[in-house]
Amino acid sequence: MSMKYFELEQQAKKSEDELYQALQKMTLEDLGVLFLEPLENYPYLNAILPSMPAEETQVAWTGTSGRALLDQSLSFVRELARFYEQQTGKSLQQSTILDYGCGWGRLIRLLYKFTPPKNIYGCDAWEHSLQLCLDARVRANLKLCAEVPTSLPFEGVQFDLIYAFSVFTHLSEKTSQAVMRALRQHIAPQGLLAITIRPIEYWRAHDQKQNLVDVERMENEHRSRGFAFTPHCRPPIDGDVTYGDTSISCEYIAKNWGGWELVGDSLYPADPNQRIVFLTPL
C-alpha cells in the first residue's frame, strides 16, 4: 500500500478536493485501513485526513478498537450501501448523508468513499462527541442537536440517506418518537432511513455490571407492547429520562411511527443483539 499512499499524498498536495476524489476510487476496506495507518511520512495526508481517537476512547464508546472496530463499521456501511441501491435504484455516490448521533465520527470517515465532506452531515446531542470530531479533524457539517429534538440543526437540507447507529437502542419511547418526527422533516421524498434496534433477545445478553435490569419485566414489556426501556440514572427532561437501554420490535415501528413505511430489516452480523431496520417516508 505504500505506493498507493504516495499517490494519495500527491493528490493531497494539490488540494483537499483532489484527495477526496481519489478516496472515492479506493475500495471501502482500503479506505478504512488508511485511517488506521500512521501517516507521519505523508505530511499532506496526515494534515487532512482525520486521526483516530485514543484506544481507550474507542473501547469506551464501542467495546472494541482498531481493526476489530473497523470490521464492525465496514459491515454496517456495506449494508447501508447495498440496501440503498436496492431500494432506490441509485448508488450512494454524491448523495447527501446524515449521521444522526455521530459520536466521534467513526462511520462518517467511511462515507468519504461515496461523497465529499460537503455532502456529509453529522449531529449529536453530546457536545463532547462533536469536540472529539473536531479534535480528530473529521470533515463534515457537524452540529449539536437537542436531546429531545423538534427539528434538526440543518435548516433547508434534505437527506438522501439518514442513519442512526446504536441510537434507538438507548432512547426512551417519548424521545424515540420525537427523533422520528424530526428526521421525517429532513428526509428527501425518495430518501432512506436506516436505524439499529435491539430485539427481545438482547435482554438476556445485557451486562448487569453496567446497570441492573429486570430482565423478565423487560421481556414481558417487549412481548406485550413491542417496546421495552430501562432508564439510566440521568436527570429527566420534561419528566422523562431520555436515555437507557431499549428493545423495539418491527411490529411496534410499523404501528406507531407515523409518516414512515418499514421497507426492510436485516441482521447485523457484527452484533447479533442489533438489527438494521430500513424506512422510507410516506
MIMAR-500539 format. One record per residue (C-alpha): residue in three letters; x, z, y. Coordinates in steps of 0.02 Angstrom, whole numbers, plus 50000, padded with zeros to 5 digits. Example, Ala and Ser with C-alpha at 12.3 -4.5 7.8 and 13.67 -1.06 7.14 Angstrom:
<nodes>
ALA506155039049775/SER506845035749947/
</nodes>
This chain:
<nodes>
MET500005000050000/SER501495001750118/MET501434983150160/LYS499574984350195/TYR499874999250309/PHE501224989450400/GLU499954975550431/LEU498684988250494/GLU500004995650607/GLN500244978450688/GLN498364977050715/ALA498304994350791/LYS499744989850905/LYS498704975450975/SER497124985551007/GLU495894997750931/ASP494624983650913/GLU495864973450811/LEU496184988450698/TYR494344992050665/GLN494034973750625/ALA495444974850498/LEU494714990750421/GLN493104981350381/LYS494114969550271/MET494754983750161/THR493864989950007/LEU492885005950035/GLU494035015549918/ASP495625009250002/LEU494915014250170/GLY494545031750106/VAL496295033450034/LEU497025028050201/PHE496285043450283/LEU497145054650155/GLU498865047150183/PRO500175054450300/LEU500395041350436/GLU501865048450535/ASN502845032450501/TYR501445022250579/PRO501285029150756/TYR499905017350815/LEU498835020650661/ASN499205039050675/ALA498625039350856/ILE496995030050824/LEU496345034950653/PRO495515051750626/SER496515065250541/MET495875076250400/PRO495455094350438/ALA496435108250354/GLU496135110150168/GLU495315127050193/THR494065119050312/GLN493645105550186/VAL493395118250048/ALA492365130050157/TRP491165115950202/THR491045106650037/GLY491825117049899/THR493245104649871/SER494525094349964/GLY495695079349960/ARG495445065849829/ALA494055075249739/LEU493075076349901/LEU493415058149939/ASP492705053049770/GLN491095062749809/SER490985054449979/LEU491285037049909/SER489905039649781/PHE488645043549917/VAL489155029550036/ARG489155016549896/GLU487375021549851/LEU486865020550034/ALA487555002850049/ARG486814997349883/PHE485065003549918/TYR485084997450098/GLU485484979850041/GLN484184980849902/GLN482824987350019/THR483154976750174/GLY483994961150104/LYS485414963950226/SER487134971650214/LEU487694986250321/GLN488904975150416/GLN488694977650603/SER487224989550577/THR486845004250692/ILE487005020250591/LEU486635038650623/ASP487395053150528/TYR486165067450556/GLY487095083650526/CYS488795075250535/GLY489865090750508/TRP491715086750533/GLY491425068150510/ARG491955065850329/LEU490645052250300/ILE490745044250472/ARG492535038450443/LEU491985028750288/LEU490705019250392/TYR492145010150479/LYS492074998950326/PHE490414992150388/THR490294993250575/PRO491364997650728/PRO491335015150804/LYS490215009450948/ASN488815007050819/ILE489065023850735/TYR488185039550795/GLY488285057350738/CYS487415073350788/ASP487465091250730/ALA486625107350784/TRP488255116950772/GLU489445114250917/HIS490935119050807/SER490585103750699/LEU490745092150847/GLN492325100850904/LEU493105097750734/CYS492645079350752/LEU493445078650923/ASP495005087750864/ALA495185075150723/ARG494885060150839/VAL493335054250745/ARG492755038650836/ALA490855038350855/ASN489485042650979/LEU489375061350950/LYS488075073151023/LEU487435090750999/CYS485625091450939/ALA484375105550940/GLU484215116150784/VAL482345112650787/PRO482275095750873/THR480825087450961/SER481885071850988/LEU483675065950964/PRO485025065451100/PHE485135046351092/GLU483815040051212/GLY483295022151182/VAL484325019851023/GLN483515014150861/PHE484495015150699/ASP484555002950555/LEU485115017150442/ILE484965035850461/TYR485635047750330/ALA485655066650315/PHE486815072750179/SER486565090750121/VAL485445094650270/PHE483695095950196/THR484475106150056/HIS484555120250183/LEU483105118450306/SER481505128550315/GLU479855119550294/LYS479445120350480/THR481175114050529/SER481145100250398/GLN479525093550470/ALA480205094350647/VAL481775084750598/MET480755071350509/ARG479675068850664/ALA481225067250774/LEU482055054850656/ARG480465044550649/GLN480615041450837/HIS482315033350815/ILE482185023150655/ALA482105004250676/PRO480494996050611/GLN481414989150460/GLY482615003750450/LEU483045015450307/LEU483215034250299/ALA484225042450160/ILE484225061250131/THR484815072549992/ILE483675085749917/ARG483845098749781/PRO482745098049626/ILE481995113349544/GLU483505114449427/TYR484565119549575/TRP483935137449572/ARG484675141149400/ALA486355134949466/HIS486285144449631/ASP487815155149669/GLN487105172649681/LYS488755178849752/GLN488425168349907/ASN486705175849936/LEU485445183749819/VAL483945173149772/ASP482395177349671/VAL482595162649554/GLU480935164649464/ARG479975165549629/MET480855150049696/GLU480475140349537/ASN478645145549546/GLU478525140349729/HIS479325123549689/ARG478115120449545/SER476575125449644/ARG476985118149814/GLY478465106549792/PHE479445116149924/ALA480435132349897/PHE481505140750029/THR482555156550037/PRO483185160350213/HIS484945165850252/CYS485255180850363/ARG485045172450533/PRO484045176150689/PRO482375166950690/ILE481885153250811/ASP480065154750865/GLY479785166450719/ASP480575155050589/VAL482265156950506/THR482785138750504/TYR484235139050379/GLY484425144450199/ASP484295136650027/THR482935123949990/SER482235113549849/ILE480975099449878/SER480025087949761/CYS479735069549792/GLU477875072749773/TYR477935085149917/ILE478835072550028/ALA477585058649991/LYS476125070250029/ASN476745079950180/TRP477945069550284/GLY476815058250385/GLY477485042150459/TRP478625038950311/GLU478485029950145/LEU479555035850000/VAL480305019849928/GLY481555026449803/ASP482645040449740/SER484205041049636/LEU485395053049553/TYR486935058349649/PRO488245058249510/ALA489465069049607/ASP488205083549611/PRO486825084949479/ASN485935097549591/GLN485625084849728/ARG484605068849729/ILE484615054949857/VAL482905050449925/PHE482555034550024/LEU481165032450151/THR480565018850269/PRO479475020750424/LEU477605017450416/
</nodes>
